[in-house]
Amino acid sequence: MTSEDMRRAADILDGADRLAVLTGAGISAESGVPTFRGQDGLWKQFRAEDLATPEAFARDPKLVWEWYDWRRGKIAPVEPNPGHRTLAKWEGTFPSFTLITQNVDGLHAAAGSKTIIELHGNIWKMRCTAEAAVFENREVPLKRIPPLCPSCGALLRPHVVWFGESLDMDVLALAFATSSSCDAMLVVGTSAYVQPAASLPLRAADAGARVIEINPDPTPLTSSADVSLRGPSGEILPLIDGLLRRS
Ligand code: BV8
């Protein structure tokens, strides 16, 4: 990553009135939250794609909840990092700013971001499998696994989108509309592997937006990005903030 790349990214952002940001697990890595496909992303001998599915939950709700209880325990003590905080600051810096996240860890809200589109739900919310009621629960560790609905006694599930499940149509429509109407899209910490989220930056580029990627590794998106900054977002985002001409 060169200083010219950083300057180009800052110039794109300075010229953007409507900024959309898409984040993935990588933006939370420097807070100590395991990513999905990094070495620390595995839990016991399972992969996320094996556990984050309706089939796995139907087959063994206790095992799936043990995984979520382990992740909630990992996330509960951590703090947002300078990458989350920079995005929270930029919400008041750009005339139009929308944060779209694939993450379920709640760290963007903890950093002060207000306009957040949570594509895949939130690990701190639970949903009754009988009544579909959704409520927040921050108990760590869970006293009972699997947890039961306090009002009807049915099994509770994490209020997240599993592989093979459709995203909330209104949430997805808003994410695509935001991607189609932004001047610039900043893509931070995603392997650009999971659909439909990975299509959002391509939709933005097709609509004429400039695309900036921040990731220590190249991804399938890299070739479509105007600028690809190779490094950790917790360091790069504050550096870009320091280069911005807009107050
Ligand atoms: C859907 C919530 C329509 C749960 C998640 C067969 C059948 C059914 C569907 C499919 C199928 N084949 C493909 C699909 C589509 C499927 C899919 O994409 N599968 C993948 C495996 C190919 N998608 C779906 O199923 C979606 N629904 O398509 O509905 C439908 C319905 C029925 C039938 C057909 C179609 C639902 C997808 C949502 C899944 N839920 N999370 C939970 O969290 O428990 S996805 C999960 O992956 C997380 O949300 C995570 O955010 C997301 C994406 O991963 P990343 O965020 O990118 O994280 P990853 O670890 O991969 O990468 C981290 C990156 O950070 C790396 O690039 C790394 O280099 C970088 N990094 C590391 N450190 C740093 C850093 N970057 C910056 N700074 C650092 N310091």
py3Dmol code that shows the C-alpha trace and the ligand (Angstrom):
import py3Dmol

protein = """\
ATOM      1  CA  MET A   1       0.000   0.000   0.000  1.00  0.00           C
ATOM      2  CA  THR A   2       1.574   3.313  -1.007  1.00  0.00           C
ATOM      3  CA  SER A   3       0.948   6.828   0.231  1.00  0.00           C
ATOM      4  CA  GLU A   4      -0.331   7.567  -3.277  1.00  0.00           C
ATOM      5  CA  ASP A   5      -3.006   4.897  -2.779  1.00  0.00           C
ATOM      6  CA  MET A   6      -3.984   6.473   0.539  1.00  0.00           C
ATOM      7  CA  ARG A   7      -4.156   9.923  -1.088  1.00  0.00           C
ATOM      8  CA  ARG A   8      -6.286   8.562  -3.941  1.00  0.00           C
ATOM      9  CA  ALA A   9      -8.672   6.982  -1.448  1.00  0.00           C
ATOM     10  CA  ALA A  10      -8.917  10.240   0.520  1.00  0.00           C
ATOM     11  CA  ASP A  11      -9.540  12.214  -2.700  1.00  0.00           C
ATOM     12  CA  ILE A  12     -12.363   9.831  -3.680  1.00  0.00           C
ATOM     13  CA  LEU A  13     -13.927  10.240  -0.236  1.00  0.00           C
ATOM     14  CA  ASP A  14     -13.492  14.034  -0.290  1.00  0.00           C
ATOM     15  CA  GLY A  15     -15.377  14.089  -3.591  1.00  0.00           C
ATOM     16  CA  ALA A  16     -18.227  11.880  -2.380  1.00  0.00           C
ATOM     17  CA  ASP A  17     -21.472  13.325  -1.047  1.00  0.00           C
ATOM     18  CA  ARG A  18     -23.172   9.940  -0.678  1.00  0.00           C
ATOM     19  CA  LEU A  19     -20.874   7.399   0.975  1.00  0.00           C
ATOM     20  CA  ALA A  20     -21.895   3.768   1.530  1.00  0.00           C
ATOM     21  CA  VAL A  21     -19.741   1.449   3.624  1.00  0.00           C
ATOM     22  CA  LEU A  22     -19.889  -2.365   3.626  1.00  0.00           C
ATOM     23  CA  THR A  23     -18.113  -4.128   6.473  1.00  0.00           C
ATOM     24  CA  GLY A  24     -17.314  -7.747   7.213  1.00  0.00           C
ATOM     25  CA  ALA A  25     -15.753  -9.691  10.056  1.00  0.00           C
ATOM     26  CA  GLY A  26     -12.315  -8.200   9.342  1.00  0.00           C
ATOM     27  CA  ILE A  27     -13.235  -4.802  10.800  1.00  0.00           C
ATOM     28  CA  SER A  28     -13.742  -6.507  14.172  1.00  0.00           C
ATOM     29  CA  ALA A  29     -10.552  -8.608  13.977  1.00  0.00           C
ATOM     30  CA  GLU A  30      -8.412  -5.959  15.743  1.00  0.00           C
ATOM     31  CA  SER A  31     -10.978  -5.920  18.554  1.00  0.00           C
ATOM     32  CA  GLY A  32     -10.178  -9.597  19.087  1.00  0.00           C
ATOM     33  CA  VAL A  33     -13.282 -11.092  17.444  1.00  0.00           C
ATOM     34  CA  PRO A  34     -12.432 -14.242  15.421  1.00  0.00           C
ATOM     35  CA  THR A  35     -13.173 -13.922  11.704  1.00  0.00           C
ATOM     36  CA  PHE A  36     -15.032 -16.670   9.865  1.00  0.00           C
ATOM     37  CA  ARG A  37     -12.409 -17.875   7.469  1.00  0.00           C
ATOM     38  CA  GLY A  38      -9.229 -16.906   9.242  1.00  0.00           C
ATOM     39  CA  GLN A  39      -7.235 -19.465  11.243  1.00  0.00           C
ATOM     40  CA  ASP A  40      -8.918 -18.278  14.456  1.00  0.00           C
ATOM     41  CA  GLY A  41     -12.310 -18.548  12.768  1.00  0.00           C
ATOM     42  CA  LEU A  42     -12.764 -22.242  13.402  1.00  0.00           C
ATOM     43  CA  TRP A  43     -14.591 -23.572  16.486  1.00  0.00           C
ATOM     44  CA  LYS A  44     -13.580 -27.041  17.557  1.00  0.00           C
ATOM     45  CA  GLN A  45     -13.650 -29.003  14.291  1.00  0.00           C
ATOM     46  CA  PHE A  46     -16.614 -27.121  12.791  1.00  0.00           C
ATOM     47  CA  ARG A  47     -16.838 -24.474  10.044  1.00  0.00           C
ATOM     48  CA  ALA A  48     -19.337 -21.597  10.141  1.00  0.00           C
ATOM     49  CA  GLU A  49     -21.050 -23.016   7.073  1.00  0.00           C
ATOM     50  CA  ASP A  50     -21.667 -26.273   9.018  1.00  0.00           C
ATOM     51  CA  LEU A  51     -23.226 -24.626  12.073  1.00  0.00           C
ATOM     52  CA  ALA A  52     -24.910 -21.429  10.798  1.00  0.00           C
ATOM     53  CA  THR A  53     -27.692 -23.299   8.973  1.00  0.00           C
ATOM     54  CA  PRO A  54     -31.347 -24.161   9.721  1.00  0.00           C
ATOM     55  CA  GLU A  55     -30.499 -27.827   9.128  1.00  0.00           C
ATOM     56  CA  ALA A  56     -27.789 -27.833  11.797  1.00  0.00           C
ATOM     57  CA  PHE A  57     -30.165 -26.117  14.239  1.00  0.00           C
ATOM     58  CA  ALA A  58     -32.975 -28.596  13.522  1.00  0.00           C
ATOM     59  CA  ARG A  59     -30.545 -31.485  13.948  1.00  0.00           C
ATOM     60  CA  ASP A  60     -28.773 -30.264  17.087  1.00  0.00           C
ATOM     61  CA  PRO A  61     -29.985 -26.958  18.581  1.00  0.00           C
ATOM     62  CA  LYS A  62     -27.799 -27.514  21.644  1.00  0.00           C
ATOM     63  CA  LEU A  63     -24.578 -27.717  19.559  1.00  0.00           C
ATOM     64  CA  VAL A  64     -25.512 -24.638  17.517  1.00  0.00           C
ATOM     65  CA  TRP A  65     -26.312 -22.694  20.689  1.00  0.00           C
ATOM     66  CA  GLU A  66     -23.009 -23.807  22.271  1.00  0.00           C
ATOM     67  CA  TRP A  67     -21.261 -22.211  19.284  1.00  0.00           C
ATOM     68  CA  TYR A  68     -23.240 -18.968  19.629  1.00  0.00           C
ATOM     69  CA  ASP A  69     -22.710 -18.948  23.406  1.00  0.00           C
ATOM     70  CA  TRP A  70     -18.942 -19.313  22.753  1.00  0.00           C
ATOM     71  CA  ARG A  71     -19.013 -16.436  20.221  1.00  0.00           C
ATOM     72  CA  ARG A  72     -21.115 -14.222  22.529  1.00  0.00           C
ATOM     73  CA  GLY A  73     -18.549 -14.911  25.257  1.00  0.00           C
ATOM     74  CA  LYS A  74     -15.756 -13.872  22.864  1.00  0.00           C
ATOM     75  CA  ILE A  75     -17.547 -10.682  21.797  1.00  0.00           C
ATOM     76  CA  ALA A  76     -18.951  -9.508  25.163  1.00  0.00           C
ATOM     77  CA  PRO A  77     -15.649  -8.219  26.670  1.00  0.00           C
ATOM     78  CA  VAL A  78     -14.227  -6.607  23.517  1.00  0.00           C
ATOM     79  CA  GLU A  79     -14.330  -2.944  22.584  1.00  0.00           C
ATOM     80  CA  PRO A  80     -14.832  -1.306  19.199  1.00  0.00           C
ATOM     81  CA  ASN A  81     -11.472  -0.457  17.600  1.00  0.00           C
ATOM     82  CA  PRO A  82     -10.346   2.747  15.818  1.00  0.00           C
ATOM     83  CA  GLY A  83     -11.789   1.382  12.574  1.00  0.00           C
ATOM     84  CA  HIS A  84     -15.324   1.198  14.027  1.00  0.00           C
ATOM     85  CA  ARG A  85     -14.870   4.588  15.678  1.00  0.00           C
ATOM     86  CA  THR A  86     -13.699   6.296  12.476  1.00  0.00           C
ATOM     87  CA  LEU A  87     -16.812   5.080  10.638  1.00  0.00           C
ATOM     88  CA  ALA A  88     -18.979   6.336  13.517  1.00  0.00           C
ATOM     89  CA  LYS A  89     -17.283   9.755  13.218  1.00  0.00           C
ATOM     90  CA  TRP A  90     -17.788   9.874   9.433  1.00  0.00           C
ATOM     91  CA  GLU A  91     -21.534   9.475   9.876  1.00  0.00           C
ATOM     92  CA  GLY A  92     -21.581  13.196  10.734  1.00  0.00           C
ATOM     93  CA  THR A  93     -18.913  14.151   8.183  1.00  0.00           C
ATOM     94  CA  PHE A  94     -20.587  13.174   4.910  1.00  0.00           C
ATOM     95  CA  PRO A  95     -23.866  14.685   3.655  1.00  0.00           C
ATOM     96  CA  SER A  96     -25.183  11.130   3.225  1.00  0.00           C
ATOM     97  CA  PHE A  97     -23.601   8.151   5.012  1.00  0.00           C
ATOM     98  CA  THR A  98     -24.963   4.596   5.244  1.00  0.00           C
ATOM     99  CA  LEU A  99     -23.233   1.703   6.993  1.00  0.00           C
ATOM    100  CA  ILE A 100     -24.101  -1.775   5.776  1.00  0.00           C
ATOM    101  CA  THR A 101     -22.631  -4.592   7.838  1.00  0.00           C
ATOM    102  CA  GLN A 102     -22.483  -8.356   7.487  1.00  0.00           C
ATOM    103  CA  ASN A 103     -21.377  -8.559  11.107  1.00  0.00           C
ATOM    104  CA  VAL A 104     -23.670  -9.663  13.899  1.00  0.00           C
ATOM    105  CA  ASP A 105     -21.358  -8.562  16.751  1.00  0.00           C
ATOM    106  CA  GLY A 106     -22.995  -5.178  17.453  1.00  0.00           C
ATOM    107  CA  LEU A 107     -19.621  -3.372  17.589  1.00  0.00           C
ATOM    108  CA  HIS A 108     -20.615  -0.632  15.110  1.00  0.00           C
ATOM    109  CA  ALA A 109     -23.488   0.420  17.401  1.00  0.00           C
ATOM    110  CA  ALA A 110     -21.157   0.187  20.403  1.00  0.00           C
ATOM    111  CA  ALA A 111     -18.799   2.601  18.578  1.00  0.00           C
ATOM    112  CA  GLY A 112     -21.642   5.102  18.144  1.00  0.00           C
ATOM    113  CA  SER A 113     -22.812   4.399  14.574  1.00  0.00           C
ATOM    114  CA  LYS A 114     -26.525   5.130  14.254  1.00  0.00           C
ATOM    115  CA  THR A 115     -27.549   4.349  10.653  1.00  0.00           C
ATOM    116  CA  ILE A 116     -26.651   0.659  10.409  1.00  0.00           C
ATOM    117  CA  ILE A 117     -28.113  -1.877   8.002  1.00  0.00           C
ATOM    118  CA  GLU A 118     -27.493  -5.275   9.680  1.00  0.00           C
ATOM    119  CA  LEU A 119     -27.719  -7.648   6.712  1.00  0.00           C
ATOM    120  CA  HIS A 120     -27.268 -10.816   8.758  1.00  0.00           C
ATOM    121  CA  GLY A 121     -28.976  -9.901  12.035  1.00  0.00           C
ATOM    122  CA  ASN A 122     -27.502  -9.513  15.500  1.00  0.00           C
ATOM    123  CA  ILE A 123     -25.980 -12.085  17.855  1.00  0.00           C
ATOM    124  CA  TRP A 124     -27.408 -10.236  20.894  1.00  0.00           C
ATOM    125  CA  LYS A 125     -30.976 -10.799  19.677  1.00  0.00           C
ATOM    126  CA  MET A 126     -33.051 -13.992  19.961  1.00  0.00           C
ATOM    127  CA  ARG A 127     -36.230 -15.031  18.148  1.00  0.00           C
ATOM    128  CA  CYS A 128     -38.963 -17.382  19.354  1.00  0.00           C
ATOM    129  CA  THR A 129     -39.316 -20.296  16.932  1.00  0.00           C
ATOM    130  CA  ALA A 130     -43.058 -20.446  17.682  1.00  0.00           C
ATOM    131  CA  GLU A 131     -44.167 -16.811  17.972  1.00  0.00           C
ATOM    132  CA  ALA A 132     -41.321 -15.108  15.981  1.00  0.00           C
ATOM    133  CA  ALA A 133     -41.068 -12.525  18.768  1.00  0.00           C
ATOM    134  CA  VAL A 134     -37.594 -10.900  18.756  1.00  0.00           C
ATOM    135  CA  PHE A 135     -35.889  -9.571  21.856  1.00  0.00           C
ATOM    136  CA  GLU A 136     -32.416  -8.627  23.036  1.00  0.00           C
ATOM    137  CA  ASN A 137     -30.561 -10.965  25.407  1.00  0.00           C
ATOM    138  CA  ARG A 138     -27.016 -10.244  26.575  1.00  0.00           C
ATOM    139  CA  GLU A 139     -26.662 -13.076  29.105  1.00  0.00           C
ATOM    140  CA  VAL A 140     -23.071 -14.483  29.003  1.00  0.00           C
ATOM    141  CA  PRO A 141     -22.765 -17.392  29.464  1.00  0.00           C
ATOM    142  CA  LEU A 142     -26.325 -18.563  28.780  1.00  0.00           C
ATOM    143  CA  LYS A 143     -27.833 -20.148  31.887  1.00  0.00           C
ATOM    144  CA  ARG A 144     -29.770 -22.632  29.784  1.00  0.00           C
ATOM    145  CA  ILE A 145     -28.668 -24.142  26.450  1.00  0.00           C
ATOM    146  CA  PRO A 146     -30.711 -24.219  24.308  1.00  0.00           C
ATOM    147  CA  PRO A 147     -32.662 -21.214  25.708  1.00  0.00           C
ATOM    148  CA  LEU A 148     -36.466 -21.323  25.770  1.00  0.00           C
ATOM    149  CA  CYS A 149     -38.986 -18.550  25.127  1.00  0.00           C
ATOM    150  CA  PRO A 150     -39.917 -16.913  28.466  1.00  0.00           C
ATOM    151  CA  SER A 151     -43.520 -16.434  27.336  1.00  0.00           C
ATOM    152  CA  CYS A 152     -44.401 -19.667  25.531  1.00  0.00           C
ATOM    153  CA  GLY A 153     -41.592 -22.068  26.387  1.00  0.00           C
ATOM    154  CA  ALA A 154     -40.709 -22.825  22.743  1.00  0.00           C
ATOM    155  CA  LEU A 155     -37.114 -23.077  21.539  1.00  0.00           C
ATOM    156  CA  LEU A 156     -35.370 -19.751  20.918  1.00  0.00           C
ATOM    157  CA  ARG A 157     -32.972 -19.254  17.973  1.00  0.00           C
ATOM    158  CA  PRO A 158     -30.344 -16.609  17.322  1.00  0.00           C
ATOM    159  CA  HIS A 159     -31.876 -13.679  15.390  1.00  0.00           C
ATOM    160  CA  VAL A 160     -29.346 -14.014  12.580  1.00  0.00           C
ATOM    161  CA  VAL A 161     -29.550 -15.058   8.912  1.00  0.00           C
ATOM    162  CA  TRP A 162     -28.152 -18.546   8.388  1.00  0.00           C
ATOM    163  CA  PHE A 163     -26.707 -19.959   5.162  1.00  0.00           C
ATOM    164  CA  GLY A 164     -29.588 -21.094   3.004  1.00  0.00           C
ATOM    165  CA  GLU A 165     -31.954 -18.556   4.602  1.00  0.00           C
ATOM    166  CA  SER A 166     -33.152 -15.479   2.741  1.00  0.00           C
ATOM    167  CA  LEU A 167     -32.215 -12.084   4.100  1.00  0.00           C
ATOM    168  CA  ASP A 168     -35.035  -9.795   5.223  1.00  0.00           C
ATOM    169  CA  MET A 169     -36.360  -8.474   1.910  1.00  0.00           C
ATOM    170  CA  ASP A 170     -36.764  -4.883   3.155  1.00  0.00           C
ATOM    171  CA  VAL A 171     -33.228  -4.875   4.559  1.00  0.00           C
ATOM    172  CA  LEU A 172     -31.835  -6.275   1.310  1.00  0.00           C
ATOM    173  CA  ALA A 173     -33.823  -3.833  -0.836  1.00  0.00           C
ATOM    174  CA  LEU A 174     -32.471  -0.914   1.236  1.00  0.00           C
ATOM    175  CA  ALA A 175     -28.917  -2.233   0.921  1.00  0.00           C
ATOM    176  CA  PHE A 176     -29.187  -2.534  -2.864  1.00  0.00           C
ATOM    177  CA  ALA A 177     -30.875   0.871  -3.187  1.00  0.00           C
ATOM    178  CA  THR A 178     -28.079   2.416  -1.103  1.00  0.00           C
ATOM    179  CA  SER A 179     -25.428   0.695  -3.230  1.00  0.00           C
ATOM    180  CA  SER A 180     -27.089   1.849  -6.462  1.00  0.00           C
ATOM    181  CA  SER A 181     -27.274   5.492  -5.399  1.00  0.00           C
ATOM    182  CA  CYS A 182     -23.963   6.135  -3.622  1.00  0.00           C
ATOM    183  CA  ASP A 183     -21.039   8.114  -5.102  1.00  0.00           C
ATOM    184  CA  ALA A 184     -18.501   5.917  -3.349  1.00  0.00           C
ATOM    185  CA  MET A 185     -18.515   2.595  -1.547  1.00  0.00           C
ATOM    186  CA  LEU A 186     -15.884   1.687   1.039  1.00  0.00           C
ATOM    187  CA  VAL A 187     -15.571  -2.095   1.518  1.00  0.00           C
ATOM    188  CA  VAL A 188     -13.835  -3.026   4.757  1.00  0.00           C
ATOM    189  CA  GLY A 189     -12.758  -6.433   6.059  1.00  0.00           C
ATOM    190  CA  THR A 190     -14.748  -8.848   3.975  1.00  0.00           C
ATOM    191  CA  SER A 191     -13.574 -11.837   1.949  1.00  0.00           C
ATOM    192  CA  ALA A 192     -16.321 -10.899  -0.564  1.00  0.00           C
ATOM    193  CA  TYR A 193     -17.363 -14.542  -0.538  1.00  0.00           C
ATOM    194  CA  VAL A 194     -20.843 -14.570   0.959  1.00  0.00           C
ATOM    195  CA  GLN A 195     -23.813 -13.641  -1.200  1.00  0.00           C
ATOM    196  CA  PRO A 196     -25.843 -11.497  -1.643  1.00  0.00           C
ATOM    197  CA  ALA A 197     -23.633  -9.081   0.391  1.00  0.00           C
ATOM    198  CA  ALA A 198     -20.681  -9.565  -1.958  1.00  0.00           C
ATOM    199  CA  SER A 199     -22.794  -8.266  -4.868  1.00  0.00           C
ATOM    200  CA  LEU A 200     -23.353  -4.858  -3.259  1.00  0.00           C
ATOM    201  CA  PRO A 201     -19.973  -3.314  -4.242  1.00  0.00           C
ATOM    202  CA  LEU A 202     -20.413  -4.580  -7.813  1.00  0.00           C
ATOM    203  CA  ARG A 203     -23.864  -2.973  -7.915  1.00  0.00           C
ATOM    204  CA  ALA A 204     -22.295   0.287  -6.701  1.00  0.00           C
ATOM    205  CA  ALA A 205     -19.552   0.135  -9.345  1.00  0.00           C
ATOM    206  CA  ASP A 206     -22.108  -0.652 -12.076  1.00  0.00           C
ATOM    207  CA  ALA A 207     -24.033   2.450 -10.985  1.00  0.00           C
ATOM    208  CA  GLY A 208     -20.897   4.580 -11.412  1.00  0.00           C
ATOM    209  CA  ALA A 209     -19.656   4.705  -7.823  1.00  0.00           C
ATOM    210  CA  ARG A 210     -15.954   4.627  -6.979  1.00  0.00           C
ATOM    211  CA  VAL A 211     -15.041   1.566  -4.870  1.00  0.00           C
ATOM    212  CA  ILE A 212     -12.325   1.497  -2.196  1.00  0.00           C
ATOM    213  CA  GLU A 213     -11.334  -1.781  -0.508  1.00  0.00           C
ATOM    214  CA  ILE A 214      -9.465  -2.133   2.796  1.00  0.00           C
ATOM    215  CA  ASN A 215      -8.163  -5.635   3.481  1.00  0.00           C
ATOM    216  CA  PRO A 216      -4.771  -7.161   4.356  1.00  0.00           C
ATOM    217  CA  ASP A 217      -5.408  -9.743   1.606  1.00  0.00           C
ATOM    218  CA  PRO A 218      -6.668  -9.500  -1.974  1.00  0.00           C
ATOM    219  CA  THR A 219     -10.266 -10.680  -2.516  1.00  0.00           C
ATOM    220  CA  PRO A 220     -12.509 -11.403  -5.527  1.00  0.00           C
ATOM    221  CA  LEU A 221     -13.526  -7.735  -5.290  1.00  0.00           C
ATOM    222  CA  THR A 222      -9.977  -6.361  -5.572  1.00  0.00           C
ATOM    223  CA  SER A 223      -9.931  -6.297  -9.376  1.00  0.00           C
ATOM    224  CA  SER A 224     -13.155  -4.247  -9.419  1.00  0.00           C
ATOM    225  CA  ALA A 225     -11.978  -1.702  -6.835  1.00  0.00           C
ATOM    226  CA  ASP A 226     -10.649   1.742  -7.839  1.00  0.00           C
ATOM    227  CA  VAL A 227      -8.269   1.567  -4.880  1.00  0.00           C
ATOM    228  CA  SER A 228      -7.398  -1.480  -2.777  1.00  0.00           C
ATOM    229  CA  LEU A 229      -5.531  -0.651   0.456  1.00  0.00           C
ATOM    230  CA  ARG A 230      -3.621  -3.654   1.707  1.00  0.00           C
ATOM    231  CA  GLY A 231      -3.603  -3.523   5.510  1.00  0.00           C
ATOM    232  CA  PRO A 232      -5.604  -3.598   8.763  1.00  0.00           C
ATOM    233  CA  SER A 233      -8.646  -1.321   8.870  1.00  0.00           C
ATOM    234  CA  GLY A 234      -8.033  -0.305  12.492  1.00  0.00           C
ATOM    235  CA  GLU A 235      -4.869   1.429  11.290  1.00  0.00           C
ATOM    236  CA  ILE A 236      -5.875   2.506   7.774  1.00  0.00           C
ATOM    237  CA  LEU A 237      -9.228   4.148   8.526  1.00  0.00           C
ATOM    238  CA  PRO A 238      -7.802   6.661  11.064  1.00  0.00           C
ATOM    239  CA  LEU A 239      -4.939   7.420   8.618  1.00  0.00           C
ATOM    240  CA  ILE A 240      -7.432   8.184   5.843  1.00  0.00           C
ATOM    241  CA  ASP A 241      -9.440  10.305   8.283  1.00  0.00           C
ATOM    242  CA  GLY A 242      -6.317  12.386   8.868  1.00  0.00           C
ATOM    243  CA  LEU A 243      -5.952  12.953   5.097  1.00  0.00           C
ATOM    244  CA  LEU A 244      -9.550  14.075   4.476  1.00  0.00           C
ATOM    245  CA  ARG A 245     -10.011  17.714   3.546  1.00  0.00           C
ATOM    246  CA  ARG A 246     -13.691  17.694   4.570  1.00  0.00           C
ATOM    247  CA  SER A 247     -14.087  18.597   8.216  1.00  0.00           C
TER     248      SER A 247
END
"""
ligand_1 = """\
80
BV8
C -29.282 -16.436 0.534
C -24.846 -14.669 10.141
C -31.185 -16.804 -0.820
C -24.746 -15.924 10.900
C -23.784 -15.081 7.978
C -26.468 -23.131 -1.495
C -27.675 -23.094 -0.819
C -28.192 -21.931 -0.297
C -27.477 -20.744 -0.444
C -26.284 -20.805 -1.102
C -25.757 -21.953 -1.628
N -24.562 -21.663 -2.211
C -24.291 -20.350 -2.049
C -25.335 -19.827 -1.396
C -25.479 -18.475 -1.013
C -24.998 -18.390 0.430
C -23.496 -18.147 0.414
O -23.085 -17.062 0.075
N -22.701 -19.173 0.764
C -21.263 -19.018 0.783
C -20.679 -20.070 1.724
C -20.725 -19.159 -0.625
N -25.685 -17.255 0.993
C -26.784 -17.457 1.726
O -27.211 -18.538 2.045
C -27.492 -16.169 2.122
N -28.871 -16.295 1.801
O -28.533 -16.533 -0.403
O -30.664 -16.483 0.436
C -31.312 -18.295 -0.852
C -32.117 -18.922 0.085
C -32.278 -20.299 0.010
C -31.611 -21.035 -0.982
C -30.758 -20.369 -1.900
C -30.602 -19.012 -1.830
C -27.334 -15.945 3.603
C -25.882 -15.633 3.907
C -25.783 -15.152 5.357
C -25.029 -16.163 6.168
N -24.859 -15.640 7.537
N -23.707 -14.588 9.221
C -23.647 -15.851 11.917
O -22.812 -14.924 11.888
O -23.619 -16.749 12.781
S -22.499 -14.900 6.915
C -21.038 -14.741 7.757
O -20.080 -14.588 6.734
C -20.905 -13.482 8.603
O -21.999 -12.610 8.550
C -19.699 -12.812 7.947
O -19.663 -11.466 8.115
C -19.969 -13.198 6.559
C -19.019 -12.930 5.469
O -17.770 -13.262 5.890
P -16.762 -12.037 6.093
O -17.432 -10.988 6.906
O -16.240 -11.619 4.772
O -15.680 -12.701 7.005
P -14.486 -13.631 6.541
O -13.914 -14.280 7.757
O -14.908 -14.474 5.376
O -13.413 -12.593 5.955
C -12.777 -11.687 6.819
C -11.983 -10.753 5.934
O -11.398 -9.757 6.757
C -10.867 -11.446 5.189
O -10.863 -11.021 3.828
C -9.603 -10.944 5.897
O -8.506 -10.810 4.997
C -10.051 -9.605 6.380
N -9.344 -9.096 7.556
C -8.724 -9.795 8.539
N -8.205 -8.938 9.434
C -8.511 -7.674 9.015
C -9.240 -7.776 7.822
N -9.695 -6.706 7.142
C -9.401 -5.497 7.655
N -8.721 -5.312 8.801
C -8.253 -6.370 9.501
N -7.552 -6.178 10.633
"""
view = py3Dmol.view(width=600, height=400)
view.addModel(protein, "pdb")
view.setStyle({"model": 0}, {"cartoon": {"style": "trace"}})
view.addModel(ligand_1, "xyz")
view.setStyle({"model": 1}, {"stick": {}})
view.zoomTo()
view.show()
